[in-house]
């Protein structure tokens, strides 16, 4: 029996934010869902955060001439009291989110806290996030990062950011747009003012953008496979107040996928070899696509290991944290590399003891190659007591029989 399982084709996506009407947390969430991030899976993964008191609702709205997706955070109960940054860090650390999402979420909240601290001239430890607003922030920040993961985003770029104009009413009185926190977060980011007299960019939206984006400027060359429009609460008359995102998975004329990833390397000559398995596991948890340990001879004839990772650019900071925490490395090399990737899909075959996924890669229009997923075979071997070599051979034979049967059909 063969069943098909839709999986990512191995080519990580390029996501471009078009911030012609600014950016906010809920606009980001709506745009990514509109571009194809599965809403049900988003809801499911947000439960791993462990923060109660909300439900999510998705709906279509009109903003000017554009139809967009609005993701509403329906608050059922606020948190008991304002939270300092230390409590947010603790909540993220104790959550069941992936290590990559935890680290990215911490980075966004720390940017927010730093900006608020500078804006109000207080220490970061004295910045407290409001009870109800914090639930919104958790959903917008963690949800946006989850959506990027669900879309397999490896590279993020963004346009210059429209921050709005005029003035806005704050808890401290009337202030110019953009507000002080956005102005601080905008350091080093190309910004401009256009459109209705109101704030168009929020601190949460800009903190998310700065954490994810590797390059700001005109739209780079890309072949979009999806376009998403996300709306916030603001609906000024006659203005399309939405965030637009473009998603691409580039492939050449030969049908092979191409993407750009980071290659991270460091030379290690004084690390206890017993720790390499743990280090490798942490790197994969933090978002590495591949990890290799290569033996080399360094200066003065010393044997050493070159540890190399491939990773999406959004995971680079998380991986650097692991390397500096878990190894003796004092420096790490990071460079941009291009991958050429065969399009791939998964199918599943039934064998004695369970189901094994078969990864199938198309070499060209007439030939392909396939291999059983080792982890599936290993689990069956452990469960049944059979050698893993035997399970691998049985899965390969089962797949070959299904191919033969398919060819014999009229």
N, C-alpha and C positions, 0 to 999 in steps of 0.2 A: 504494500500500500504506500502511495506517495502523497504527501500533502505539501502545499507550498506556503512558505512563510515569507512575507514581504519584509525585507531588511534594507538597510542603507547599502549603497553600492560601493562603499569604500572611499568615495570621493567626498571629502569634507566641503562644506558649503562656504561661499563668500556672501556675507551679509553687508549691505550698504544702507545706512540711515540717511534719508533725505529729510532734513530738519527745516523745511521751508516755512513751517509754522511752529517752530520750536519743538520741544520734547518734554514729556512728563512720564512718570512711572506707569500710569494707566494707559496712556497713548502707546507706550512701548509694548505693554502686554497685549493690547488689542491688535496692534500691527503684526506682531509675531504669530498670534493665533490666526489672524486673517491670511497670513502667508503660508499657513499649513501646519503650525504646531498643534498637535491633537489636544483639544480642550479637555477631554476626559482624562487623558494621561497627566495633563497639567494639574488637574484637581487631585488626582491620586497621589502624585509626587509631593504636592504642597502639604499633604497630611503628614509627611515625614518630618516636617518642620516642628511639629508638636506645639504649635501656638493655636489655642482654641478661639472661638468667638466670631467666626465669619463663615459665609458661604460665597460661592462665585456664581455669577450669572452672565451669560453671553447674549448679546442682541445686536441687531443691525440698526444703525442710526444714520441720519443725513447731516452732513456738515457742509453747508454751502451747496456746491454742485456735486459733492463726492459722497458716496455711500461707504460707510466704514464699520468696523467692528468695535463695539464698546464692551469691555469686560468690567462689570460692576463688582466691587467688594461689598457684600451686604453684611454689615456689622450686626451680630446678634448679641454680643456683649464685649465691652471694652476691657482692656487689661486693668487690674485693680489700681495701679498707680503708675506715674511716669517711670520710665526705665533709663538708667544710665548706660553708657556704652559697654561697661563691664558686664552688665546683665545680658545685653544682646549677644556679646561674644560667647558667654556661657551657654545661652540658649542654642546658638548655632553649633557650638562644639558638641553639645549633648543630643543634637537632633540626629535623625537617621538619613540625612541628606548625604550625597556623595562628598568625598573630601574636596573635590574640585569646586562644587557649588558652595560648600562651607567657606572655603578660602576666598572665593570671588565675592560672596555676600559680605564677609567681614571687611574686605577691601572697600566695598561701596559704603557701608555704614561708617567706616573710619574716615572716608573722604567727607561724608556728610557732617560728622561730628567735628572734624577739623575746621570745616568751613563755618559752621555755626559758632564754634568757639572763637574764631578770628573775627567774625561779624559782630559778636556781642562782647568781645574782649574778655573772655573767661577761659579757664583751663578746660581741656577736653573732658576731664573727669566730671566737670560741673554741668556739662550739656546733658539734658534729659529729653527723651523723646516722649511726646504726649501719648496718653493711653490709647485713644481711638485712632489717632493719626499713625501710631506705631504699627497697628494691625495692618492698615493700608500700606505702610512702607514695607513691612515684611512681605506682603503678598506681591506688591509691585516689583520689589528688588529680587527676591528669591524666585518669584514666578517668571520674571523676565529672563533670568539666568537659566532656569529650567527649560524654558522655551528654546533658548539658543542651543542647549544640549540636545533637546528633542529633534531640532532641525539639523543637528550635526554641524554646527557653525564652526569653522576653523579660522576664518579671517574676517575681521570687521573693519569697515571704513565708514566715514561719515562726511557729510557736507558741512559747510559752515553753518552755524546754528543761529536761527532767528530768535533773539531773546525778548522781542516785544519793545514797546515804547510807552510813554506816558507815566502814570503813577498807579499805585495800588494801595489798598488799605491793609495794614498789618496790625498785629496785636499791639505794636508800639506806635501806631499812628500811620500817617501817609508817608510812603517812601517811593522813590523813583523805580521804574522798571528798567533793567532787572533788579531784583532785591539784592541786599548785601551778600547773602550766601551764594546766590547764583553768580554774582560778580566775582567772588573769590574763586569759585569752582571754574570759572571761565578763563582763568590765567593760562595762557599758552594755547587756547582754543580759538580758532577764527569765528568771530561772532558779528552780527549786524542787527539793526533794528528796522522793522518794516511791518506794515499791516495795521490792524486796529490798535487803539491806545489801551493796551493791557499787557500784563506779563504773559509771555507765551512759553517760557522755559522755567521749569521748577527745579529746585535743588536735587530732588530724587532722580529726575530724568537725566540731568546733566552728570550727576555722580555715576549713574549706570553707564552712560555713554563714555565717560572718561575711563572707566575701568575696563570696558570691552574694546574700545577702538584703538587701533594701531596707527591710523593715519587719517587726518582731516584734509579735505580739499574737494576739487571737482570729482564727479563720478568717474572712477576708473573704468577701463574697458571690461565689460562683462556680458554674459549671455543669460539674462534672467530666466529662471524657470518658474518663479512666482513673484507676485507683487502684493504687498499687504498694506492696508490702510487702518490705522488705529486712532480712535477718538478718545478725548478726555471729556470732562464735564462742560468746558467752555464751548459756547456756540454763538460767537459774535455774528451779527447779521451780515450776510454777503461775503463771508470769509471762509474758505475751506480749512477749518482748524483741525487738521489731522497730521499724523506722522506717517510718512510713507517709507516702506522698506522694500529693497530689491534683494532677491535671493537667487544665487546662481551656483550651478555645479558644472563647471566648464569641461567640455570634451572636445578633442580635436577631430579633424576630418577622418582620422583612422578609427574613430569610435572609442579610443582610450580616454579615460578621464585624466584631467590635470588639476592639481591644486598646489598651493604654496603653503608650506609648513615651516616651523622652526626646528632647526637641528641644534641640540644642546649637548655640549661635550665638556668633559673635565678629565684630567689625568690623575689617577689615584695610586700612590705607591706605599701608603702606610695605613690602609684600612683593613680591619679584621675580615678575612674572607667569609666568615660565618654570618656577617651582617648583610651580604649582598642580596640574599633572597628577600629579606625584610625591606631593604632599600628599593628593590625592584617593585615589590608589591605596593609600596607607598607611592612610587612614581606612577604606576598604572592607575591607582586610586585618584591621583591628582590630575589625571587627564592625558597621560602619555599615550601615544598611538603605538609606539614600539620602544623597547629598551634593549640595548646590546652591551655586553661586556667583552672587550677585545684585549687580549694580552699583548703587551708591547715591552720593549726594552728602552728605558729612558737614559738620561745622562749618567755617566759613571757606571754603566752596565747594570743599573737597578731594574729588576722586573717590576712591571706596573700594569694597571688596567686602565684602558680608556672607556669610560662610561658614556654612552651615546644615547640620547633620547630623540625621538621625533614627536612633535606635539603641535596642536593648533596654537596660534598665537595667543588666544584667550587663556591658555593654560600655562604660559611661560612663567609668570610670577609664582604660581603654585608649585611648579616643578623646581624653580630656583630655591624656594623656601625649603623643600625637602632635601635638596642636595646640600645646602649650607647647614641644615640642622643635623642630617644623618651621616654626613661624610666629613672628612678632614679637608675638603676642598677650600681653597682660599680665593679661587677665581674660576669662572665658568665661561666658556665660549658659546655665543649664540649667533646663528646665522640663518638666513632665509634660503630654503632649497625648494626646488620644484619636483613634484612627484608625477610620474606617468603611471596610471593605474588602469588595470583591466576592469571592465564592467563586470559585476558579479551579482549573484543571487544565491538564495538558499533553498534547498528542498529538504525534506525529511524522509527517512526510510525506517521502517519497523524491522527490528531484529529480535532475537531472543534476549529478553531482559530489559527492553526499552526502545526508545526512539533516538536516532542519531541524525543530527543535521549534517548535510553535505553542502560544502561551499563549492559553487560552480563559477568558474571564470571563463569568459569568452575571449579566446585568443584572436579570432577573426570571425567572418561570417559563416565559416564552415567548420571550425574546430573549437573545442573547449577543453578545459581540464578541471578535474574535480577531486576533492579530498574530504574525508570525514573530519568533523570537528573532534579534536583529540579529547577535549574536556568531557564531551558526551560519552565517548568510548571509555575513558578512565572511570567515570561514575558507574557505568554498567559493569566494568570489570571488578570494581570494588564491591558492588552489590551482589554479583553472581559468583565471584571467586574465580572467574576465568582470566587467562592472561590477556592483558590489554592488546597485545599483538594479534591475538585471535579475534578480538572484538573489532579491531580496525579492519582486518581482512574480511570479516563477515559483512561489515557495513559497506565496504567497497564492492563486494560481490553483489549485495542486495541492490545497490544503485545501478550496477552494470546490467542486472536483470531487468530493472524497470526501463532502462534505455532501450534494451533489446525488444522488450514487449511493446514499447511505444512505436518503434520502427516497423514492427510486424503488423500494426493495426492498419486497416484499409483506409 
